[in-house]
């Protein structure tokens, strides 16, 4: 990788995440990854019942989830699908910077046109940290990259579920993270597509606080019941004021601003 491509541009930062030295490029004033991406990667890896096999990330962004899956958790290979050309370009640079060209394949494409992007039934697992906010909720960001990454202007939950269904092999797993307020909606969409929820875990900022996020893993075509895990608590007595479970995912403990955490 050339020195130019391995260095952040004037409007970029180069950020480290996780315990395996993953580094990603992000726009200084654009959409930036949050703890959700780290929790999703850990959840998908630890709850997986699959052995080795190809994984698809829908809406890969800067590449945090894909790179953590291969470097920190030893899974993959991963096809990382991203719709925004500028974001995809940063993702491609990050893959090279992390020496993951043989393990992570950046794919420029729209998940709503998934049939043109990947082979149906070709993946043992799909992961996605999709846009959280419904398109007509609140004020849309004037920055297109922020808007597409945070709000359902380019795709919605139904699109994500449909793309996962198409990509998964029978018995394959899909892992998602969404706001807790959307749990009933997302679980319903999964069940309608015969992606049967098998593991559910709610994320709380503190022990006494309401859930802000949920993590769900569903299996294609095989309904064997739902297990609800104990709550995942972000803040606690661990390093940096976080719970031991969350702090253990980061080295050094959690550089993410608190404003970006649940």
C-alpha positions in Angstrom: 0.0 0.0 0.0 1.4 3.4 -1.0 2.3 5.9 1.8 -0.4 8.2 0.4 -3.1 5.6 0.6 -2.1 4.5 4.0 -2.4 8.0 5.6 -5.6 9.9 6.4 -6.5 12.7 4.1 -7.0 16.3 5.3 -10.6 15.6 6.1 -10.0 12.1 7.5 -8.9 10.5 10.7 -7.2 7.1 11.2 -8.8 5.3 14.1 -8.0 2.1 16.0 -10.6 -0.3 17.4 -10.7 -3.6 19.2 -7.9 -5.8 20.6 -6.3 -6.9 17.3 -5.1 -3.6 15.9 -7.9 -2.9 13.5 -7.5 0.6 11.9 -10.1 2.4 9.8 -10.4 5.7 7.9 -13.3 8.0 8.7 -14.4 11.4 7.6 -13.5 13.9 10.3 -16.9 15.6 10.1 -18.9 12.7 8.6 -20.7 9.7 10.0 -18.4 7.8 12.4 -18.7 4.3 13.8 -20.1 3.7 17.3 -19.9 1.0 19.9 -22.8 -0.7 18.1 -20.4 -2.0 15.4 -18.1 -3.5 18.1 -21.0 -5.2 20.0 -22.4 -6.6 16.7 -19.1 -8.2 15.7 -18.7 -9.7 19.1 -22.3 -11.0 19.2 -22.1 -12.5 15.7 -18.9 -14.2 16.5 -19.7 -15.6 20.0 -23.3 -16.7 19.1 -22.3 -18.3 15.8 -23.1 -22.0 15.5 -21.3 -22.1 12.1 -17.8 -23.3 11.4 -15.7 -21.5 8.8 -17.5 -20.1 5.8 -18.2 -16.9 3.8 -19.8 -14.0 5.6 -21.6 -11.0 4.1 -21.8 -7.6 5.7 -24.6 -5.4 4.5 -23.7 -1.7 4.7 -20.1 -2.2 5.7 -19.3 1.5 6.1 -15.7 2.1 7.2 -15.2 -1.7 7.6 -15.2 -2.0 11.5 -17.4 -5.1 11.7 -15.8 -7.0 8.8 -12.3 -6.3 9.9 -13.1 -7.2 13.6 -14.7 -10.5 12.4 -11.6 -11.6 10.6 -8.8 -10.1 12.7 -10.2 -10.3 16.3 -12.5 -13.3 16.0 -10.9 -15.3 13.3 -14.0 -15.7 11.1 -14.5 -15.1 7.4 -13.7 -14.6 4.7 -16.1 -11.6 4.5 -17.7 -9.8 1.5 -18.2 -6.2 2.7 -21.1 -4.5 0.7 -21.2 -0.7 0.7 -23.4 1.6 -1.4 -21.6 4.9 -1.1 -18.5 5.2 -3.4 -16.5 7.5 -1.2 -17.1 5.3 1.9 -16.3 2.2 -0.2 -13.0 3.8 -1.2 -12.1 4.4 2.5 -13.1 0.8 3.2 -10.9 -0.5 0.4 -7.9 1.4 1.8 -8.6 0.1 5.3 -8.7 -3.5 4.1 -5.2 -3.0 2.5 -3.9 -1.2 5.6 -4.9 -4.1 7.8 -3.4 -6.6 5.4 -6.8 -8.3 4.9 -7.0 -8.4 1.2 -7.3 -12.1 1.2 -9.9 -12.1 4.0 -12.2 -9.1 3.3 -13.5 -8.2 -0.2 -15.0 -4.7 -0.5 -18.0 -4.7 -2.8 -19.5 -1.5 -4.1 -23.3 -2.0 -4.5 -26.8 -1.5 -3.2 -28.3 -4.1 -0.9 -31.7 -3.4 -2.5 -30.2 -4.9 -5.7 -28.6 -7.8 -3.9 -29.4 -10.2 -6.7 -27.0 -8.3 -8.9 -24.2 -8.2 -6.2 -23.8 -11.7 -4.8 -24.8 -15.3 -5.3 -28.0 -16.3 -3.6 -27.6 -18.8 -0.8 -23.8 -18.3 -0.8 -23.2 -17.3 2.8 -23.2 -19.0 6.2 -23.7 -15.7 8.0 -24.9 -12.2 7.3 -24.2 -9.2 9.6 -25.5 -5.7 9.4 -25.4 -2.5 11.5 -28.0 -0.8 9.3 -29.4 2.8 9.4 -31.5 3.1 12.6 -33.7 6.0 12.0 -36.9 5.7 9.9 -36.8 8.1 7.0 -39.5 10.5 8.3 -38.3 10.6 11.9 -36.7 13.9 12.9 -34.6 16.2 10.7 -32.6 14.6 8.0 -28.9 15.5 8.0 -27.9 17.9 5.1 -24.8 15.7 4.7 -25.7 12.9 2.4 -23.2 10.5 3.9 -24.5 11.0 7.4 -28.1 10.8 6.2 -27.6 7.5 4.3 -25.7 6.0 7.2 -28.1 7.0 10.0 -31.5 7.2 8.3 -33.5 4.8 6.1 -33.3 7.0 3.0 -31.4 4.4 0.9 -32.8 1.2 2.5 -35.0 0.2 5.3 -35.3 -2.7 7.7 -37.5 -4.7 5.3 -34.8 -4.3 2.6 -32.1 -5.5 5.0 -34.1 -8.5 6.0 -34.9 -9.4 2.4 -31.2 -9.1 1.3 -30.2 -11.3 4.2 -32.8 -13.9 3.3 -31.6 -14.0 -0.3 -27.9 -14.2 0.6 -28.1 -16.9 3.3 -27.7 -20.6 2.8 -30.4 -22.8 4.5 -29.5 -22.9 8.2 -27.4 -19.7 7.8 -27.4 -17.0 10.4 -28.1 -13.3 10.3 -27.0 -10.9 13.1 -28.4 -7.4 13.4 -28.3 -4.5 15.9 -31.2 -2.0 16.1 -32.7 0.5 18.6 -34.7 -1.3 21.3 -37.8 0.6 20.4 -37.9 -1.2 17.0 -37.6 -4.7 18.5 -41.2 -5.8 17.7 -41.0 -4.5 14.1 -37.7 -6.1 13.3 -38.5 -9.4 14.9 -41.7 -9.5 13.0 -39.9 -8.8 9.7 -37.5 -11.6 10.4 -40.2 -14.1 11.2 -42.2 -13.1 8.1 -39.1 -14.0 6.0 -38.6 -17.3 7.7 -35.5 -16.0 9.4 -36.4 -17.3 12.8 -35.0 -15.4 15.8 -32.8 -17.7 17.9 -30.9 -15.4 20.2 -31.9 -12.0 21.5 -29.9 -9.6 23.8 -30.8 -6.1 25.0 -28.1 -3.5 25.5 -28.4 -1.1 28.4 -26.2 2.0 29.2 -26.3 1.1 33.0 -27.9 -1.7 35.1 -30.8 0.5 36.1 -31.4 2.1 32.7 -33.9 1.0 30.0 -32.5 -0.8 27.0 -31.3 1.4 24.1 -30.4 -1.3 21.6 -31.0 -5.0 20.9 -28.9 -7.6 19.2 -30.7 -10.4 17.4 -29.5 -13.5 15.6 -31.9 -15.4 13.4 -31.6 -18.7 11.4 -32.9 -19.3 7.9 -35.8 -21.8 7.7 -35.1 -23.5 11.1 -37.3 -22.5 14.0 -35.9 -24.0 17.2 -37.0 -21.4 19.7 -35.7 -18.1 21.0 -33.1 -17.7 23.8 -33.0 -14.3 25.5 -29.5 -13.6 26.9 -28.8 -11.6 30.1 -28.7 -7.9 29.5 -25.5 -6.4 28.1 -24.6 -3.4 30.3 -22.2 -0.8 28.8 -21.1 1.3 31.8 -19.8 -0.3 35.0 -16.7 -0.8 37.2 -14.4 -1.9 34.4 -11.5 0.1 32.8 -12.6 3.5 31.6 -15.9 3.3 33.6 -17.3 0.6 31.4 -18.4 -2.9 32.2 -15.8 -5.6 32.2 -17.5 -7.3 29.3 -17.4 -4.2 27.1 -13.9 -3.1 28.1 -12.6 -6.5 27.2 -13.5 -5.9 23.6 -11.3 -2.8 23.4 -7.5 -2.2 23.7 -7.0 0.4 25.0 -10.4 0.5 26.7 -12.9 2.3 24.6 -11.6 5.4 22.9 -15.2 6.2 21.6 -16.8 9.4 22.8 -19.5 8.7 25.4 -21.9 10.7 23.2 -21.7 7.9 20.7 -22.5 5.1 23.1 -25.9 3.7 24.1 
